């Protein structure tokens, strides 16, 4: 589960070269290849009533992206890295998945949509769809300027939220490989209030103890790799508590296993990984379940 | 049949441009869309010259050039680099790869920065193939 090749998906407004630079600490964990992807959404150049296909607009958008990527690529090439580029017209999710498969990349990095309410509903479904279809981990990056926190090295102090799903346990294996990049990790589990309804003080404490023991076992995995790890149990709403935990422990990123729910279920009922990816101020790394 | 020239570039418009120049001057063009495909064709078709882009999917021209120049059977294949990436960057990148434990390799003899005029490309090809 090494991260050798990273797919950096950008529309430029939401994710710039500073974001990429903050990820270059992954070179300590074998990153040596960055592939830039810019998808020109079809509706920007096609299906314009009376105008048909806007070929000139496509060329302008392609060249604008190309000039930016050349500039970024030069910087990375000079560091001895390998760089590739895709500038394509099409639908966002399909083109990103296609590029990830062609390149056999290990991680997709994408910016968070921040648009108006209606647009956000549409754009957010792109992220949901990507999380559902991607067979590799997806990092939903948050631009430094849009967060109140300063994240120079997102992988330095991750907060791993465990829900005991296969995907979240897979996240442990994924992070273990990054031992040269991570300096400290906080492993948490949020116990839902429903689980404790009607429980006595003794039962609540027993639940906490059991959970804490399981989290400690996970921490041991990291400690064996030389990474300082601390376990924490929170009680309440998962999304709120994970965000709170990230703040309390000054995390640089939130890591979760992404659920195996279908796109329809996630779109209408929501899921914790999806909500955190879209709403949290922290970069969010989602590890898919094995497909 | 004219001498074989392989154009390795992911941009179909650039390939079309180079192929047109080659055909007009009596050469036989071959095409590949990335470094990986290019290397496969070089081994199979044994071109007399390669016109190589740098920034491409799958494998960049920087890595392909390095593979060619470190392979005994391929190191004498002539290469023209035709790219939007600056020559200075290409050289610095090769230097960095050498410092990371790679072999020292010769600089490309002809490095053209995009865009080029057809005459400029034709002249560069002639220098190698006559």
Contacts between the chains, C-beta under 8 A, distances in Angstrom:
chain1	res1	chain2	res2	distance
A	35	B	57	7.0
A	66	B	84	7.1
A	69	B	55	7.2
A	70	B	55	6.5
A	70	B	84	4.9
A	70	B	85	6.2
A	73	B	55	5.2
A	73	B	85	6.5
A	74	B	85	6.0
A	74	B	86	6.3
A	74	B	89	4.3
A	77	B	54	7.7
A	77	B	60	7.6
A	77	B	62	6.1
A	77	B	85	6.8
A	77	B	89	5.3
A	77	B	90	7.4
A	77	B	92	7.4
A	77	B	93	4.0
A	78	B	89	5.7
A	78	B	92	4.4
A	78	B	93	5.7
A	78	B	96	6.5
A	79	B	96	6.2
A	80	B	93	6.4
A	80	B	96	3.3
A	80	B	97	5.1
A	80	B	99	7.3
A	80	B	100	5.4
A	82	B	59	7.6
A	82	B	60	5.7
A	82	B	62	7.4
A	82	B	63	6.0
A	83	B	55	6.4
A	83	B	60	6.1
A	84	B	55	7.3
A	84	B	56	6.4
A	84	B	57	4.5
A	84	B	58	6.5
A	84	B	59	7.8
A	84	B	60	6.5
A	85	B	10	7.8
A	85	B	55	5.4
A	85	B	56	7.5
A	85	B	57	6.8
A	86	B	57	6.0
A	99	B	57	7.7
A	102	B	57	6.8
A	102	B	58	7.1
A	103	B	57	6.7
A	103	B	58	6.8
